[in-house]
Amino acid sequence: MILITDGGSTKCDWIVVDNNGKQLHEKIRTKGLNPAILKDKKLKKIIRKSDELMAFNHEVTHVFFYGAGCGTENPKLMLTEVLKSIFINAEIEVHEDTMAAVRATLSHENEAAVVCIMGTGSNCSYYDGQRLHQRVLSLGYTLMDDASGNYYGKELIKDYYYNKMPEDIKVAFEHKYNLDADYIKYNLYKQPNPNAYLASFAEFMFLNKDSSYIKKLICKGIREFANHMIFQYREELKTVPVHFAGSIAFFAETEIREVAEELGFKVGNFERRPIEGLVTYHTNQL
């Protein structure tokens, strides 16, 4: 029995398949499991809280976990130990979320491509057809993550407080969210997963995409992401496409294509939920 996980900071999707590739249970969802942000006790608590997952914990033989925060060694090792302590009969593989995006978006297994993630956080790598190359080590949501959900959440909140929002957008924003300064600071500095809290504001953009202010904001983030991340691979971009995974990328596809044409790189595939591509990938490996 195989457990495949696409883990973000906001949520994790888990799918259980048997050794023939047959899905044994509908998709299981838990809160996000970012080991760069959460401590091991919290990670264990989130997993154990899922009755559906715990029903399989002795039967699972392999866990393939792809997650945000798994790109550096210490968080990766911590999460591996957490998973071993719960799925006691399983071999555990933990990969960074970029590898999930690679395996979910490639048109064929040996394809070379630049692969981007735009979800709660953001990242970008080059896959040469066999190996993943990462030229920028992510420092997380406080310093990086351009064009991510948390990036746009920060921009919206700042524009609201700096009085840079058009009046109609400002009124709509006030109606949708609690924008009390103490409440915002409590969620940012006293609660776990502040990046996911910030990302919760990003939905507002896609409900108001007819606004020129929102359109400019989306494109601004994509340009920054392209200049800081995608163009780390200038030579590779001459011959390979750029694929995108994640909900922000999915809903901003039009703007991504516009910025790509403006800046001169070729857009490839979009995958909103990498978990579906991961099931196909691992089923084919059985």
matplotlib code that plots the C-alpha trace (Angstrom):
import matplotlib.pyplot as plt

x = [0.0, 1.4, 0.7, 1.4, 1.3, 1.3, 2.1, 1.8, 1.9, -1.9, -3.1, -1.9, -3.6, -3.0, -3.9, -3.7, -3.2, -2.6, 0.3, -1.7, -2.2, -5.9, -7.0, -8.3, -9.8, -11.1, -8.5, -7.7, -6.9, -5.2, -3.8, -0.4, 2.8, 5.7, 8.6, 10.5, 7.8, 6.1, 7.8, 7.7, 5.0, 2.7, 3.4, 2.5, -0.6, -1.9, -1.4, -2.7, -5.8, -6.9, -8.9, -8.7, -4.9, -4.5, -6.8, -4.0, -0.9, 0.1, -0.6, 1.3, 4.6, 5.8, 5.2, 6.2, 5.9, 6.4, 6.2, 6.9, 9.8, 11.5, 14.2, 16.7, 18.2, 17.2, 13.4, 13.5, 15.1, 12.7, 9.6, 11.1, 11.4, 7.8, 6.5, 8.5, 7.0, 3.5, 3.8, 5.9, 6.1, 6.8, 9.8, 9.7, 10.8, 10.6, 11.1, 10.8, 7.6, 9.4, 9.9, 6.2, 5.7, 8.2, 6.6, 3.1, 3.7, 6.2, 4.8, 7.0, 9.4, 12.7, 11.6, 13.8, 12.0, 12.0, 9.3, 7.7, 5.4, 3.0, 0.8, 1.0, 4.7, 6.7, 9.8, 11.5, 13.9, 15.4, 14.9, 17.4, 15.4, 17.1, 18.1, 16.7, 18.9, 18.1, 20.0, 18.3, 17.8, 14.5, 14.6, 10.8, 7.9, 9.4, 12.2, 11.2, 8.1, 7.3, 3.9, 2.8, -0.4, 1.4, 3.2, -0.2, -1.7, 1.1, 0.7, -3.0, -2.8, 0.0, -1.9, -5.0, -3.0, -1.0, -4.3, -3.2, -6.3, -9.1, -12.1, -14.4, -11.7, -11.0, -14.7, -14.9, -11.7, -13.1, -16.3, -14.5, -11.8, -11.2, -8.6, -8.3, -4.5, -4.4, -6.1, -3.7, -0.7, -2.0, -2.3, 1.1, 3.1, 1.2, -0.3, 1.2, 1.4, 1.5, 2.3, -0.9, -2.8, -1.4, -2.2, -5.8, -6.2, -5.1, -8.6, -9.7, -7.7, -9.3, -12.8, -12.0, -9.9, -12.0, -10.3, -7.3, -5.7, -5.9, -4.6, -1.6, -0.9, -1.0, 1.4, 3.7, 4.2, 4.8, 7.4, 9.2, 9.1, 10.3, 13.2, 14.3, 13.7, 12.8, 15.7, 18.2, 18.0, 18.5, 20.5, 18.1, 15.1, 16.4, 15.4, 12.9, 9.4, 8.4, 5.7, 3.6, 2.0, -0.2, -3.4, -2.1, -0.5, -3.7, -5.9, -3.3, -2.6, -3.8, -1.4, 1.5, 1.1, 1.0, 4.1, 5.9, 5.2, 6.4, 9.6, 10.3, 10.0, 7.9, 5.0, 4.3, 1.8, -0.3, -1.2, -3.4, -3.1, 0.1, -1.2, -3.1, 0.1, 2.0, -0.5, 0.0, 3.8, 4.0, 1.5, 3.6, 6.6, 4.9]
y = [0.0, 3.4, 6.8, 9.8, 13.3, 16.8, 19.0, 22.7, 25.2, 25.6, 22.1, 18.6, 16.2, 12.4, 9.6, 5.9, 3.4, -0.4, -2.1, -2.3, 1.5, 1.3, 4.2, 2.8, 5.8, 9.2, 12.0, 12.8, 16.4, 17.7, 21.0, 22.0, 20.3, 22.7, 21.4, 24.6, 26.4, 23.8, 21.8, 18.0, 17.8, 19.9, 17.9, 14.6, 16.1, 17.2, 13.7, 11.8, 14.0, 12.4, 9.2, 8.3, 8.4, 6.5, 3.7, 2.9, 3.7, 0.0, -1.1, 1.5, 0.2, 3.3, 7.0, 9.5, 13.0, 16.1, 19.3, 22.9, 23.5, 20.2, 21.7, 22.0, 19.1, 19.7, 20.2, 17.3, 15.0, 16.1, 15.3, 12.0, 11.0, 12.2, 10.1, 7.1, 7.3, 7.1, 4.9, 2.4, -0.3, 2.1, 3.2, 7.0, 9.3, 13.1, 15.4, 19.2, 20.4, 21.5, 17.8, 17.2, 20.1, 18.6, 15.1, 16.5, 19.0, 17.4, 16.3, 13.2, 11.8, 12.8, 16.3, 19.3, 22.3, 25.2, 24.3, 26.9, 26.7, 29.4, 28.4, 29.6, 30.0, 30.1, 28.5, 27.7, 25.0, 23.6, 19.9, 18.6, 15.4, 13.5, 15.8, 18.9, 22.0, 24.7, 28.0, 29.9, 28.5, 29.8, 31.9, 31.6, 33.9, 36.9, 37.5, 35.7, 33.9, 36.5, 35.9, 33.5, 33.6, 35.1, 37.6, 38.9, 38.8, 41.1, 43.4, 43.7, 44.5, 47.0, 48.8, 48.9, 50.5, 52.8, 54.0, 52.9, 50.8, 52.3, 53.1, 50.4, 47.7, 49.1, 48.8, 45.3, 44.3, 45.6, 43.7, 40.4, 40.4, 41.5, 44.2, 45.4, 46.0, 44.1, 41.1, 41.1, 41.3, 38.6, 36.2, 37.2, 37.1, 34.9, 32.2, 29.3, 29.4, 33.2, 32.5, 30.6, 33.4, 35.9, 33.6, 33.5, 37.1, 36.1, 34.7, 38.3, 39.1, 36.4, 37.5, 41.0, 40.4, 42.9, 45.7, 47.3, 47.7, 43.9, 43.1, 45.4, 43.8, 40.3, 41.2, 43.0, 39.9, 37.7, 40.1, 40.1, 36.3, 36.0, 38.5, 37.0, 33.3, 32.2, 34.3, 32.4, 30.0, 32.4, 29.9, 27.1, 29.3, 29.5, 25.9, 24.8, 25.7, 27.0, 24.9, 26.1, 24.3, 25.6, 27.4, 31.0, 30.0, 28.2, 31.3, 33.7, 31.8, 34.7, 37.2, 34.7, 34.3, 38.1, 38.6, 35.7, 37.3, 40.7, 39.3, 36.7, 33.2, 30.2, 29.0, 25.3, 23.4, 24.4, 22.0, 23.3, 20.2, 18.2, 15.3, 14.0, 13.9, 12.3, 9.4, 8.8, 9.0, 6.6, 4.2, 3.9, 3.1, 0.0]
z = [0.0, -1.1, 0.4, -1.8, -0.4, -1.8, 1.2, 1.2, 4.0, 3.9, 3.3, 2.5, 0.1, 0.7, -1.7, -0.8, -3.6, -3.6, -5.3, -8.5, -8.6, -7.6, -5.3, -2.1, -0.5, -1.6, -1.3, 2.4, 3.3, 6.4, 7.5, 6.0, 7.2, 6.5, 8.6, 8.1, 10.1, 12.4, 15.2, 15.2, 17.9, 15.8, 12.7, 14.5, 16.0, 12.6, 11.0, 14.0, 14.1, 10.7, 11.4, 7.7, 7.7, 11.0, 9.7, 7.2, 9.3, 9.9, 6.4, 4.4, 3.0, 1.2, 1.8, -0.9, 0.6, -1.5, 0.5, 1.1, 3.5, 2.5, 0.4, 3.2, 5.1, 8.7, 8.1, 5.7, 8.2, 11.0, 8.8, 7.8, 11.4, 12.1, 9.3, 10.4, 13.9, 12.5, 9.5, 11.3, 8.6, 5.7, 3.7, 3.7, 0.9, 1.5, -1.5, -1.8, -3.4, -6.6, -7.4, -7.1, -9.6, -11.9, -11.9, -12.3, -15.1, -17.5, -20.8, -20.7, -18.1, -19.7, -20.7, -19.7, -18.3, -15.9, -13.3, -11.1, -8.0, -7.2, -4.2, -0.6, -1.3, -4.6, -6.0, -9.3, -10.5, -13.7, -14.5, -17.1, -17.7, -15.0, -12.2, -10.4, -10.3, -7.8, -8.2, -5.4, -2.0, -0.7, 2.5, 2.9, 3.0, 4.9, 2.3, -0.9, -2.3, -5.1, -6.8, -4.1, -2.0, 0.9, -1.3, -2.6, 0.9, 2.1, -0.9, -0.4, 3.3, 2.8, 0.0, 2.2, 5.1, 2.9, 1.3, -2.2, -3.0, -5.2, -3.0, -4.4, -3.9, -0.4, 0.6, -0.8, 1.0, 4.3, 3.9, 3.2, 5.9, 9.5, 9.0, 12.5, 13.1, 16.4, 14.8, 11.8, 14.1, 16.3, 13.3, 12.0, 15.2, 17.7, 15.6, 13.7, 9.9, 9.3, 5.7, 5.2, 7.0, 4.5, 1.6, 2.6, 1.3, -2.2, -3.0, -3.0, -6.2, -8.2, -7.1, -8.4, -11.5, -13.5, -11.5, -13.3, -9.8, -9.2, -12.7, -12.2, -8.8, -10.2, -13.1, -10.7, -8.7, -11.7, -13.1, -9.8, -9.7, -13.3, -12.8, -9.5, -10.1, -13.7, -15.2, -13.0, -16.0, -18.9, -21.0, -20.4, -21.3, -24.9, -25.5, -22.8, -21.7, -18.3, -16.5, -13.5, -10.6, -7.8, -7.3, -7.8, -11.1, -12.2, -11.6, -12.9, -16.1, -18.3, -16.6, -16.6, -20.3, -20.8, -18.7, -20.5, -23.8, -22.5, -21.0, -23.6, -22.2, -23.4, -21.2, -21.0, -18.8, -15.8, -13.0, -10.2, -8.0, -8.4, -6.4, -9.5, -11.6, -8.7, -8.5, -12.3, -11.9, -9.0, -10.4, -13.6, -11.4, -9.8]

ax = plt.figure().add_subplot(projection="3d")
ax.plot(x, y, z, "-o")
ax.set_aspect("equal")
plt.show()
